[in-house]
């Protein structure tokens, strides 16, 4: 899986990120993750401060094995998660689950974050 460090967002989604990352309000560094429900085409876009713990919790209630596709380390996980979820709203299935076409998913897996 790929790791990136995000504190600026490209492709039209960088509005406000630098301000949020440098404000006096304490934002805890964490991860935005993409999880695949194995055996399906469903991808979960979420955020956490502890990825291993979050995957363990999700795996308990999920009828499918989960596979980590990507982790993006960021200075403001809720902000980046929200941007990604808005960006892929057309593929939304339920809650934080999306069905991304293979070309869209492929691009997201290799997209660089500054």
JOMO-V369070 format. One record per pair of residues at least 12 apart in sequence whose C-alpha atoms are under 6 Angstrom apart, sorted by the first residue. I is the first residue (numbers start at 1). J is the second residue. If there is no record, write none. Layout:
# JOMO-V369070
i->I j->J
i->I j->J
This chain:
# JOMO-V369070
i->1 j->69
i->1 j->70
i->2 j->70
i->3 j->71
i->3 j->72
i->4 j->72
i->4 j->73
i->4 j->113
i->5 j->73
i->5 j->74
i->5 j->113
i->6 j->74
i->6 j->113
i->6 j->114
i->7 j->114
i->8 j->114
i->21 j->75
i->27 j->76
i->29 j->74
i->29 j->75
i->30 j->48
i->30 j->49
i->30 j->73
i->30 j->74
i->30 j->77
i->31 j->47
i->31 j->48
i->31 j->72
i->31 j->73
i->31 j->74
i->31 j->77
i->32 j->46
i->32 j->47
i->32 j->71
i->32 j->72
i->32 j->77
i->33 j->45
i->33 j->46
i->33 j->47
i->33 j->70
i->33 j->71
i->34 j->69
i->34 j->70
i->35 j->67
i->35 j->68
i->35 j->69
i->36 j->66
i->36 j->67
i->37 j->64
i->37 j->65
i->37 j->66
i->38 j->64
i->38 j->65
i->38 j->66
i->41 j->99
i->42 j->98
i->42 j->99
i->43 j->97
i->43 j->98
i->44 j->96
i->44 j->97
i->45 j->96
i->46 j->81
i->47 j->77
